[in-house]
Amino acid sequence: MRCLEYERFEAEVDKSLKKLGELTTLQLEIFRSRNYDSFMRMDKNLELAVGEKERTIGALRQHAKEHKCQPTMDPKFVDAK
């Protein structure tokens, strides 16, 4: 059975992980250029992106747990704290 809401949550997780990867790569480039002011600003953006990632994964897990729309989902993922 296909759950459109689950797919929407999956897309949000994918988007937030992609953003996190891009920001991390950019922060590494900034660090290597020794632009420490930009590095600290980027650090705040990265911190916000990690929070966004945690919220999107939490929403996906909560939906899967409550809706039980993914019978093959690993319980370690759904029940993880």
PDB file of N, CA, C and O in Angstrom:
ATOM      1  N   MET A   1       0.845  -1.175   0.000  1.00  0.00           N
ATOM      2  CA  MET A   1       0.000   0.000   0.000  1.00  0.00           C
ATOM      3  C   MET A   1       0.894   1.243   0.000  1.00  0.00           C
ATOM      4  O   MET A   1       1.863   1.323   0.755  1.00  0.00           O
ATOM      5  N   ARG A   2       0.565   2.179  -0.830  1.00  0.00           N
ATOM      6  CA  ARG A   2       1.336   3.411  -0.963  1.00  0.00           C
ATOM      7  C   ARG A   2       0.702   4.508  -0.107  1.00  0.00           C
ATOM      8  O   ARG A   2      -0.507   4.730  -0.167  1.00  0.00           O
ATOM      9  N   CYS A   3       1.522   5.187   0.682  1.00  0.00           N
ATOM     10  CA  CYS A   3       1.036   6.258   1.551  1.00  0.00           C
ATOM     11  C   CYS A   3       1.662   7.571   1.082  1.00  0.00           C
ATOM     12  O   CYS A   3       2.870   7.774   1.205  1.00  0.00           O
ATOM     13  N   LEU A   4       0.833   8.449   0.549  1.00  0.00           N
ATOM     14  CA  LEU A   4       1.332   9.713   0.029  1.00  0.00           C
ATOM     15  C   LEU A   4       1.927  10.591   1.123  1.00  0.00           C
ATOM     16  O   LEU A   4       2.889  11.320   0.884  1.00  0.00           O
ATOM     17  N   GLU A   5       1.363  10.523   2.306  1.00  0.00           N
ATOM     18  CA  GLU A   5       1.879  11.320   3.426  1.00  0.00           C
ATOM     19  C   GLU A   5       3.279  10.841   3.814  1.00  0.00           C
ATOM     20  O   GLU A   5       4.169  11.651   4.073  1.00  0.00           O
ATOM     21  N   TYR A   6       3.468   9.528   3.852  1.00  0.00           N
ATOM     22  CA  TYR A   6       4.785   8.977   4.158  1.00  0.00           C
ATOM     23  C   TYR A   6       5.801   9.429   3.102  1.00  0.00           C
ATOM     24  O   TYR A   6       6.923   9.814   3.431  1.00  0.00           O
ATOM     25  N   GLU A   7       5.396   9.378   1.847  1.00  0.00           N
ATOM     26  CA  GLU A   7       6.285   9.798   0.769  1.00  0.00           C
ATOM     27  C   GLU A   7       6.646  11.281   0.897  1.00  0.00           C
ATOM     28  O   GLU A   7       7.771  11.678   0.592  1.00  0.00           O
ATOM     29  N   ARG A   8       5.697  12.085   1.344  1.00  0.00           N
ATOM     30  CA  ARG A   8       5.973  13.504   1.560  1.00  0.00           C
ATOM     31  C   ARG A   8       7.013  13.676   2.669  1.00  0.00           C
ATOM     32  O   ARG A   8       7.937  14.478   2.538  1.00  0.00           O
ATOM     33  N   PHE A   9       6.860  12.918   3.764  1.00  0.00           N
ATOM     34  CA  PHE A   9       7.837  12.979   4.857  1.00  0.00           C
ATOM     35  C   PHE A   9       9.207  12.502   4.382  1.00  0.00           C
ATOM     36  O   PHE A   9      10.228  13.090   4.740  1.00  0.00           O
ATOM     37  N   GLU A  10       9.235  11.444   3.581  1.00  0.00           N
ATOM     38  CA  GLU A  10      10.509  10.957   3.033  1.00  0.00           C
ATOM     39  C   GLU A  10      11.199  12.033   2.203  1.00  0.00           C
ATOM     40  O   GLU A  10      12.412  12.220   2.301  1.00  0.00           O
ATOM     41  N   ALA A  11      10.425  12.733   1.390  1.00  0.00           N
ATOM     42  CA  ALA A  11      10.986  13.800   0.553  1.00  0.00           C
ATOM     43  C   ALA A  11      11.558  14.924   1.418  1.00  0.00           C
ATOM     44  O   ALA A  11      12.585  15.510   1.076  1.00  0.00           O
ATOM     45  N   GLU A  12      10.898  15.221   2.534  1.00  0.00           N
ATOM     46  CA  GLU A  12      11.384  16.253   3.442  1.00  0.00           C
ATOM     47  C   GLU A  12      12.699  15.826   4.103  1.00  0.00           C
ATOM     48  O   GLU A  12      13.611  16.639   4.257  1.00  0.00           O
ATOM     49  N   VAL A  13      12.794  14.565   4.490  1.00  0.00           N
ATOM     50  CA  VAL A  13      14.041  14.053   5.075  1.00  0.00           C
ATOM     51  C   VAL A  13      15.156  14.134   4.038  1.00  0.00           C
ATOM     52  O   VAL A  13      16.263  14.579   4.341  1.00  0.00           O
ATOM     53  N   ASP A  14      14.864  13.708   2.827  1.00  0.00           N
ATOM     54  CA  ASP A  14      15.846  13.756   1.751  1.00  0.00           C
ATOM     55  C   ASP A  14      16.344  15.186   1.541  1.00  0.00           C
ATOM     56  O   ASP A  14      17.546  15.424   1.422  1.00  0.00           O
ATOM     57  N   LYS A  15      15.422  16.118   1.499  1.00  0.00           N
ATOM     58  CA  LYS A  15      15.756  17.532   1.293  1.00  0.00           C
ATOM     59  C   LYS A  15      16.624  18.072   2.436  1.00  0.00           C
ATOM     60  O   LYS A  15      17.603  18.777   2.195  1.00  0.00           O
ATOM     61  N   SER A  16      16.265  17.742   3.662  1.00  0.00           N
ATOM     62  CA  SER A  16      17.028  18.265   4.799  1.00  0.00           C
ATOM     63  C   SER A  16      18.421  17.638   4.875  1.00  0.00           C
ATOM     64  O   SER A  16      19.380  18.315   5.243  1.00  0.00           O
ATOM     65  N   LEU A  17      18.543  16.357   4.534  1.00  0.00           N
ATOM     66  CA  LEU A  17      19.865  15.719   4.531  1.00  0.00           C
ATOM     67  C   LEU A  17      20.748  16.291   3.419  1.00  0.00           C
ATOM     68  O   LEU A  17      21.948  16.488   3.612  1.00  0.00           O
ATOM     69  N   LYS A  18      20.155  16.552   2.271  1.00  0.00           N
ATOM     70  CA  LYS A  18      20.903  17.156   1.168  1.00  0.00           C
ATOM     71  C   LYS A  18      21.420  18.538   1.575  1.00  0.00           C
ATOM     72  O   LYS A  18      22.582  18.871   1.341  1.00  0.00           O
ATOM     73  N   LYS A  19      20.545  19.333   2.183  1.00  0.00           N
ATOM     74  CA  LYS A  19      20.930  20.675   2.627  1.00  0.00           C
ATOM     75  C   LYS A  19      22.058  20.597   3.656  1.00  0.00           C
ATOM     76  O   LYS A  19      23.008  21.378   3.608  1.00  0.00           O
ATOM     77  N   LEU A  20      21.945  19.654   4.578  1.00  0.00           N
ATOM     78  CA  LEU A  20      22.968  19.479   5.603  1.00  0.00           C
ATOM     79  C   LEU A  20      24.315  19.126   4.972  1.00  0.00           C
ATOM     80  O   LEU A  20      25.350  19.651   5.384  1.00  0.00           O
ATOM     81  N   GLY A  21      24.304  18.256   3.994  1.00  0.00           N
ATOM     82  CA  GLY A  21      25.541  17.900   3.297  1.00  0.00           C
ATOM     83  C   GLY A  21      26.155  19.084   2.576  1.00  0.00           C
ATOM     84  O   GLY A  21      27.369  19.286   2.621  1.00  0.00           O
ATOM     85  N   GLU A  22      25.312  19.875   1.905  1.00  0.00           N
ATOM     86  CA  GLU A  22      25.809  21.042   1.183  1.00  0.00           C
ATOM     87  C   GLU A  22      26.403  22.079   2.137  1.00  0.00           C
ATOM     88  O   GLU A  22      27.462  22.645   1.867  1.00  0.00           O
ATOM     89  N   LEU A  23      25.716  22.320   3.248  1.00  0.00           N
ATOM     90  CA  LEU A  23      26.219  23.291   4.215  1.00  0.00           C
ATOM     91  C   LEU A  23      27.521  22.827   4.857  1.00  0.00           C
ATOM     92  O   LEU A  23      28.420  23.631   5.101  1.00  0.00           O
ATOM     93  N   THR A  24      27.617  21.542   5.126  1.00  0.00           N
ATOM     94  CA  THR A  24      28.840  20.996   5.715  1.00  0.00           C
ATOM     95  C   THR A  24      30.014  21.158   4.754  1.00  0.00           C
ATOM     96  O   THR A  24      31.109  21.549   5.158  1.00  0.00           O
ATOM     97  N   THR A  25      29.778  20.856   3.490  1.00  0.00           N
ATOM     98  CA  THR A  25      30.826  21.014   2.482  1.00  0.00           C
ATOM     99  C   THR A  25      31.251  22.472   2.365  1.00  0.00           C
ATOM    100  O   THR A  25      32.442  22.774   2.288  1.00  0.00           O
ATOM    101  N   LEU A  26      30.273  23.373   2.352  1.00  0.00           N
ATOM    102  CA  LEU A  26      30.578  24.797   2.269  1.00  0.00           C
ATOM    103  C   LEU A  26      31.356  25.267   3.503  1.00  0.00           C
ATOM    104  O   LEU A  26      32.301  26.048   3.388  1.00  0.00           O
ATOM    105  N   GLN A  27      30.954  24.786   4.677  1.00  0.00           N
ATOM    106  CA  GLN A  27      31.655  25.193   5.890  1.00  0.00           C
ATOM    107  C   GLN A  27      33.110  24.696   5.865  1.00  0.00           C
ATOM    108  O   GLN A  27      34.014  25.403   6.311  1.00  0.00           O
ATOM    109  N   LEU A  28      33.328  23.509   5.355  1.00  0.00           N
ATOM    110  CA  LEU A  28      34.693  22.993   5.242  1.00  0.00           C
ATOM    111  C   LEU A  28      35.531  23.887   4.320  1.00  0.00           C
ATOM    112  O   LEU A  28      36.680  24.203   4.628  1.00  0.00           O
ATOM    113  N   GLU A  29      34.948  24.286   3.199  1.00  0.00           N
ATOM    114  CA  GLU A  29      35.668  25.179   2.280  1.00  0.00           C
ATOM    115  C   GLU A  29      35.990  26.507   2.957  1.00  0.00           C
ATOM    116  O   GLU A  29      37.092  27.034   2.805  1.00  0.00           O
ATOM    117  N   ILE A  30      35.043  27.041   3.693  1.00  0.00           N
ATOM    118  CA  ILE A  30      35.262  28.308   4.399  1.00  0.00           C
ATOM    119  C   ILE A  30      36.347  28.149   5.470  1.00  0.00           C
ATOM    120  O   ILE A  30      37.200  29.021   5.637  1.00  0.00           O
ATOM    121  N   PHE A  31      36.302  27.040   6.182  1.00  0.00           N
ATOM    122  CA  PHE A  31      37.313  26.785   7.211  1.00  0.00           C
ATOM    123  C   PHE A  31      38.703  26.713   6.587  1.00  0.00           C
ATOM    124  O   PHE A  31      39.657  27.298   7.099  1.00  0.00           O
ATOM    125  N   ARG A  32      38.802  25.995   5.487  1.00  0.00           N
ATOM    126  CA  ARG A  32      40.103  25.853   4.824  1.00  0.00           C
ATOM    127  C   ARG A  32      40.626  27.177   4.286  1.00  0.00           C
ATOM    128  O   ARG A  32      41.835  27.356   4.140  1.00  0.00           O
ATOM    129  N   SER A  33      39.718  28.104   3.990  1.00  0.00           N
ATOM    130  CA  SER A  33      40.152  29.419   3.504  1.00  0.00           C
ATOM    131  C   SER A  33      40.497  30.360   4.659  1.00  0.00           C
ATOM    132  O   SER A  33      40.918  31.498   4.454  1.00  0.00           O
ATOM    133  N   ARG A  34      40.308  29.856   5.868  1.00  0.00           N
ATOM    134  CA  ARG A  34      40.609  30.610   7.095  1.00  0.00           C
ATOM    135  C   ARG A  34      39.778  31.886   7.246  1.00  0.00           C
ATOM    136  O   ARG A  34      40.234  32.871   7.825  1.00  0.00           O
ATOM    137  N   ASN A  35      38.576  31.853   6.726  1.00  0.00           N
ATOM    138  CA  ASN A  35      37.641  32.966   6.874  1.00  0.00           C
ATOM    139  C   ASN A  35      36.776  32.666   8.100  1.00  0.00           C
ATOM    140  O   ASN A  35      35.658  32.163   7.989  1.00  0.00           O
ATOM    141  N   TYR A  36      37.320  32.986   9.255  1.00  0.00           N
ATOM    142  CA  TYR A  36      36.704  32.549  10.507  1.00  0.00           C
ATOM    143  C   TYR A  36      35.396  33.255  10.825  1.00  0.00           C
ATOM    144  O   TYR A  36      34.535  32.669  11.481  1.00  0.00           O
ATOM    145  N   ASP A  37      35.219  34.496  10.380  1.00  0.00           N
ATOM    146  CA  ASP A  37      33.927  35.162  10.589  1.00  0.00           C
ATOM    147  C   ASP A  37      32.822  34.427   9.823  1.00  0.00           C
ATOM    148  O   ASP A  37      31.753  34.148  10.367  1.00  0.00           O
ATOM    149  N   SER A  38      33.098  34.121   8.561  1.00  0.00           N
ATOM    150  CA  SER A  38      32.120  33.375   7.759  1.00  0.00           C
ATOM    151  C   SER A  38      31.918  31.976   8.313  1.00  0.00           C
ATOM    152  O   SER A  38      30.811  31.439   8.284  1.00  0.00           O
ATOM    153  N   PHE A  39      32.990  31.392   8.814  1.00  0.00           N
ATOM    154  CA  PHE A  39      32.896  30.052   9.397  1.00  0.00           C
ATOM    155  C   PHE A  39      31.901  30.037  10.562  1.00  0.00           C
ATOM    156  O   PHE A  39      31.081  29.125  10.673  1.00  0.00           O
ATOM    157  N   MET A  40      31.978  31.040  11.415  1.00  0.00           N
ATOM    158  CA  MET A  40      31.080  31.081  12.576  1.00  0.00           C
ATOM    159  C   MET A  40      29.633  31.332  12.147  1.00  0.00           C
ATOM    160  O   MET A  40      28.712  30.758  12.728  1.00  0.00           O
ATOM    161  N   ARG A  41      29.424  32.178  11.142  1.00  0.00           N
ATOM    162  CA  ARG A  41      28.068  32.382  10.623  1.00  0.00           C
ATOM    163  C   ARG A  41      27.532  31.086  10.024  1.00  0.00           C
ATOM    164  O   ARG A  41      26.370  30.733  10.226  1.00  0.00           O
ATOM    165  N   MET A  42      28.375  30.393   9.295  1.00  0.00           N
ATOM    166  CA  MET A  42      27.972  29.129   8.685  1.00  0.00           C
ATOM    167  C   MET A  42      27.700  28.084   9.760  1.00  0.00           C
ATOM    168  O   MET A  42      26.832  27.227   9.593  1.00  0.00           O
ATOM    169  N   ASP A  43      28.442  28.155  10.861  1.00  0.00           N
ATOM    170  CA  ASP A  43      28.226  27.209  11.942  1.00  0.00           C
ATOM    171  C   ASP A  43      26.806  27.328  12.489  1.00  0.00           C
ATOM    172  O   ASP A  43      26.176  26.321  12.811  1.00  0.00           O
ATOM    173  N   LYS A  44      26.308  28.543  12.594  1.00  0.00           N
ATOM    174  CA  LYS A  44      24.936  28.759  13.059  1.00  0.00           C
ATOM    175  C   LYS A  44      23.943  28.188  12.051  1.00  0.00           C
ATOM    176  O   LYS A  44      22.961  27.556  12.441  1.00  0.00           O
ATOM    177  N   ASN A  45      24.186  28.404  10.761  1.00  0.00           N
ATOM    178  CA  ASN A  45      23.308  27.842   9.727  1.00  0.00           C
ATOM    179  C   ASN A  45      23.311  26.319   9.772  1.00  0.00           C
ATOM    180  O   ASN A  45      22.278  25.676   9.590  1.00  0.00           O
ATOM    181  N   LEU A  46      24.468  25.767  10.014  1.00  0.00           N
ATOM    182  CA  LEU A  46      24.592  24.312  10.094  1.00  0.00           C
ATOM    183  C   LEU A  46      23.839  23.776  11.312  1.00  0.00           C
ATOM    184  O   LEU A  46      23.181  22.739  11.238  1.00  0.00           O
ATOM    185  N   GLU A  47      23.942  24.477  12.406  1.00  0.00           N
ATOM    186  CA  GLU A  47      23.213  24.087  13.624  1.00  0.00           C
ATOM    187  C   GLU A  47      21.697  24.088  13.366  1.00  0.00           C
ATOM    188  O   GLU A  47      20.994  23.169  13.787  1.00  0.00           O
ATOM    189  N   LEU A  48      21.206  25.103  12.684  1.00  0.00           N
ATOM    190  CA  LEU A  48      19.783  25.169  12.350  1.00  0.00           C
ATOM    191  C   LEU A  48      19.382  24.030  11.408  1.00  0.00           C
ATOM    192  O   LEU A  48      18.294  23.468  11.535  1.00  0.00           O
ATOM    193  N   ALA A  49      20.257  23.698  10.472  1.00  0.00           N
ATOM    194  CA  ALA A  49      19.975  22.611   9.529  1.00  0.00           C
ATOM    195  C   ALA A  49      19.924  21.264  10.239  1.00  0.00           C
ATOM    196  O   ALA A  49      19.114  20.409   9.881  1.00  0.00           O
ATOM    197  N   VAL A  50      20.775  21.063  11.238  1.00  0.00           N
ATOM    198  CA  VAL A  50      20.741  19.818  12.012  1.00  0.00           C
ATOM    199  C   VAL A  50      19.402  19.718  12.751  1.00  0.00           C
ATOM    200  O   VAL A  50      18.801  18.644  12.801  1.00  0.00           O
ATOM    201  N   GLY A  51      18.941  20.818  13.317  1.00  0.00           N
ATOM    202  CA  GLY A  51      17.646  20.818  13.988  1.00  0.00           C
ATOM    203  C   GLY A  51      16.517  20.486  13.029  1.00  0.00           C
ATOM    204  O   GLY A  51      15.604  19.733  13.369  1.00  0.00           O
ATOM    205  N   GLU A  52      16.582  21.049  11.829  1.00  0.00           N
ATOM    206  CA  GLU A  52      15.574  20.763  10.808  1.00  0.00           C
ATOM    207  C   GLU A  52      15.588  19.282  10.438  1.00  0.00           C
ATOM    208  O   GLU A  52      14.536  18.657  10.303  1.00  0.00           O
ATOM    209  N   LYS A  53      16.791  18.728  10.276  1.00  0.00           N
ATOM    210  CA  LYS A  53      16.925  17.307   9.956  1.00  0.00           C
ATOM    211  C   LYS A  53      16.321  16.447  11.054  1.00  0.00           C
ATOM    212  O   LYS A  53      15.611  15.484  10.763  1.00  0.00           O
ATOM    213  N   GLU A  54      16.591  16.777  12.299  1.00  0.00           N
ATOM    214  CA  GLU A  54      16.049  16.012  13.418  1.00  0.00           C
ATOM    215  C   GLU A  54      14.519  16.062  13.433  1.00  0.00           C
ATOM    216  O   GLU A  54      13.863  15.053  13.691  1.00  0.00           O
ATOM    217  N   ARG A  55      13.958  17.238  13.156  1.00  0.00           N
ATOM    218  CA  ARG A  55      12.496  17.367  13.131  1.00  0.00           C
ATOM    219  C   ARG A  55      11.874  16.573  11.986  1.00  0.00           C
ATOM    220  O   ARG A  55      10.836  15.935  12.166  1.00  0.00           O
ATOM    221  N   THR A  56      12.500  16.608  10.813  1.00  0.00           N
ATOM    222  CA  THR A  56      11.919  15.877   9.683  1.00  0.00           C
ATOM    223  C   THR A  56      11.997  14.371   9.892  1.00  0.00           C
ATOM    224  O   THR A  56      11.056  13.649   9.562  1.00  0.00           O
ATOM    225  N   ILE A  57      13.108  13.893  10.436  1.00  0.00           N
ATOM    226  CA  ILE A  57      13.220  12.460  10.718  1.00  0.00           C
ATOM    227  C   ILE A  57      12.226  12.065  11.809  1.00  0.00           C
ATOM    228  O   ILE A  57      11.597  11.011  11.728  1.00  0.00           O
ATOM    229  N   GLY A  58      12.089  12.900  12.814  1.00  0.00           N
ATOM    230  CA  GLY A  58      11.118  12.624  13.875  1.00  0.00           C
ATOM    231  C   GLY A  58       9.696  12.548  13.338  1.00  0.00           C
ATOM    232  O   GLY A  58       8.921  11.682  13.746  1.00  0.00           O
ATOM    233  N   ALA A  59       9.351  13.450  12.427  1.00  0.00           N
ATOM    234  CA  ALA A  59       8.006  13.441  11.840  1.00  0.00           C
ATOM    235  C   ALA A  59       7.785  12.187  11.010  1.00  0.00           C
ATOM    236  O   ALA A  59       6.703  11.601  11.057  1.00  0.00           O
ATOM    237  N   LEU A  60       8.784  11.768  10.257  1.00  0.00           N
ATOM    238  CA  LEU A  60       8.690  10.542   9.462  1.00  0.00           C
ATOM    239  C   LEU A  60       8.495   9.334  10.371  1.00  0.00           C
ATOM    240  O   LEU A  60       7.620   8.501  10.133  1.00  0.00           O
ATOM    241  N   ARG A  61       9.311   9.245  11.407  1.00  0.00           N
ATOM    242  CA  ARG A  61       9.214   8.115  12.336  1.00  0.00           C
ATOM    243  C   ARG A  61       7.862   8.104  13.039  1.00  0.00           C
ATOM    244  O   ARG A  61       7.241   7.051  13.178  1.00  0.00           O
ATOM    245  N   GLN A  62       7.409   9.268  13.481  1.00  0.00           N
ATOM    246  CA  GLN A  62       6.131   9.354  14.183  1.00  0.00           C
ATOM    247  C   GLN A  62       4.983   8.937  13.272  1.00  0.00           C
ATOM    248  O   GLN A  62       4.083   8.209  13.690  1.00  0.00           O
ATOM    249  N   HIS A  63       5.019   9.400  12.030  1.00  0.00           N
ATOM    250  CA  HIS A  63       3.968   9.028  11.082  1.00  0.00           C
ATOM    251  C   HIS A  63       3.956   7.513  10.869  1.00  0.00           C
ATOM    252  O   HIS A  63       2.900   6.881  10.907  1.00  0.00           O
ATOM    253  N   ALA A  64       5.142   6.938  10.642  1.00  0.00           N
ATOM    254  CA  ALA A  64       5.230   5.496  10.405  1.00  0.00           C
ATOM    255  C   ALA A  64       4.734   4.709  11.609  1.00  0.00           C
ATOM    256  O   ALA A  64       4.072   3.682  11.457  1.00  0.00           O
ATOM    257  N   LYS A  65       5.052   5.188  12.797  1.00  0.00           N
ATOM    258  CA  LYS A  65       4.638   4.494  14.017  1.00  0.00           C
ATOM    259  C   LYS A  65       3.129   4.577  14.216  1.00  0.00           C
ATOM    260  O   LYS A  65       2.486   3.573  14.523  1.00  0.00           O
ATOM    261  N   GLU A  66       2.559   5.775  14.041  1.00  0.00           N
ATOM    262  CA  GLU A  66       1.125   5.957  14.274  1.00  0.00           C
ATOM    263  C   GLU A  66       0.266   5.397  13.142  1.00  0.00           C
ATOM    264  O   GLU A  66      -0.783   4.801  13.385  1.00  0.00           O
ATOM    265  N   HIS A  67       0.712   5.591  11.924  1.00  0.00           N
ATOM    266  CA  HIS A  67      -0.098   5.228  10.765  1.00  0.00           C
ATOM    267  C   HIS A  67       0.108   3.778  10.347  1.00  0.00           C
ATOM    268  O   HIS A  67      -0.736   3.191   9.671  1.00  0.00           O
ATOM    269  N   LYS A  68       1.242   3.204  10.756  1.00  0.00           N
ATOM    270  CA  LYS A  68       1.605   1.820  10.431  1.00  0.00           C
ATOM    271  C   LYS A  68       1.495   1.553   8.926  1.00  0.00           C
ATOM    272  O   LYS A  68       1.024   0.499   8.499  1.00  0.00           O
ATOM    273  N   CYS A  69       1.938   2.526   8.145  1.00  0.00           N
ATOM    274  CA  CYS A  69       1.828   2.423   6.696  1.00  0.00           C
ATOM    275  C   CYS A  69       3.046   1.776   6.055  1.00  0.00           C
ATOM    276  O   CYS A  69       3.066   1.549   4.845  1.00  0.00           O
ATOM    277  N   GLN A  70       4.061   1.477   6.857  1.00  0.00           N
ATOM    278  CA  GLN A  70       5.288   0.879   6.341  1.00  0.00           C
ATOM    279  C   GLN A  70       5.566  -0.425   7.090  1.00  0.00           C
ATOM    280  O   GLN A  70       6.399  -0.448   7.996  1.00  0.00           O
ATOM    281  N   PRO A  71       4.890  -1.491   6.728  1.00  0.00           N
ATOM    282  CA  PRO A  71       5.040  -2.744   7.486  1.00  0.00           C
ATOM    283  C   PRO A  71       6.448  -3.322   7.451  1.00  0.00           C
ATOM    284  O   PRO A  71       6.809  -4.102   8.332  1.00  0.00           O
ATOM    285  N   THR A  72       7.243  -2.964   6.465  1.00  0.00           N
ATOM    286  CA  THR A  72       8.595  -3.513   6.379  1.00  0.00           C
ATOM    287  C   THR A  72       9.629  -2.632   7.058  1.00  0.00           C
ATOM    288  O   THR A  72      10.818  -2.952   7.041  1.00  0.00           O
ATOM    289  N   MET A  73       9.199  -1.534   7.652  1.00  0.00           N
ATOM    290  CA  MET A  73      10.153  -0.613   8.273  1.00  0.00           C
ATOM    291  C   MET A  73      10.786  -1.249   9.515  1.00  0.00           C
ATOM    292  O   MET A  73      10.099  -1.865  10.331  1.00  0.00           O
ATOM    293  N   ASP A  74      12.065  -1.092   9.638  1.00  0.00           N
ATOM    294  CA  ASP A  74      12.820  -1.625  10.770  1.00  0.00           C
ATOM    295  C   ASP A  74      12.341  -0.972  12.066  1.00  0.00           C
ATOM    296  O   ASP A  74      12.352   0.255  12.169  1.00  0.00           O
ATOM    297  N   PRO A  75      11.923  -1.761  13.055  1.00  0.00           N
ATOM    298  CA  PRO A  75      11.462  -1.188  14.329  1.00  0.00           C
ATOM    299  C   PRO A  75      12.527  -0.353  15.024  1.00  0.00           C
ATOM    300  O   PRO A  75      12.190   0.555  15.784  1.00  0.00           O
ATOM    301  N   LYS A  76      13.795  -0.635  14.786  1.00  0.00           N
ATOM    302  CA  LYS A  76      14.861   0.171  15.400  1.00  0.00           C
ATOM    303  C   LYS A  76      14.793   1.615  14.908  1.00  0.00           C
ATOM    304  O   LYS A  76      15.153   2.536  15.641  1.00  0.00           O
ATOM    305  N   PHE A  77      14.337   1.816  13.677  1.00  0.00           N
ATOM    306  CA  PHE A  77      14.206   3.165  13.136  1.00  0.00           C
ATOM    307  C   PHE A  77      12.969   3.847  13.728  1.00  0.00           C
ATOM    308  O   PHE A  77      13.037   4.995  14.167  1.00  0.00           O
ATOM    309  N   VAL A  78      11.868   3.149  13.737  1.00  0.00           N
ATOM    310  CA  VAL A  78      10.601   3.737  14.205  1.00  0.00           C
ATOM    311  C   VAL A  78      10.633   3.996  15.698  1.00  0.00           C
ATOM    312  O   VAL A  78      10.145   5.032  16.150  1.00  0.00           O
ATOM    313  N   ASP A  79      11.195   3.082  16.478  1.00  0.00           N
ATOM    314  CA  ASP A  79      11.165   3.196  17.934  1.00  0.00           C
ATOM    315  C   ASP A  79      12.404   3.861  18.526  1.00  0.00           C
ATOM    316  O   ASP A  79      12.508   3.984  19.747  1.00  0.00           O
ATOM    317  N   ALA A  80      13.340   4.290  17.688  1.00  0.00           N
ATOM    318  CA  ALA A  80      14.573   4.922  18.190  1.00  0.00           C
ATOM    319  C   ALA A  80      14.249   6.208  18.911  1.00  0.00           C
ATOM    320  O   ALA A  80      13.314   6.918  18.542  1.00  0.00           O
ATOM    321  N   LYS A  81      15.006   6.505  19.921  1.00  0.00           N
ATOM    322  CA  LYS A  81      14.810   7.749  20.688  1.00  0.00           C
ATOM    323  C   LYS A  81      15.814   8.775  20.274  1.00  0.00           C
ATOM    324  O   LYS A  81      15.814   9.887  20.802  1.00  0.00           O
TER     325      LYS A  81
END
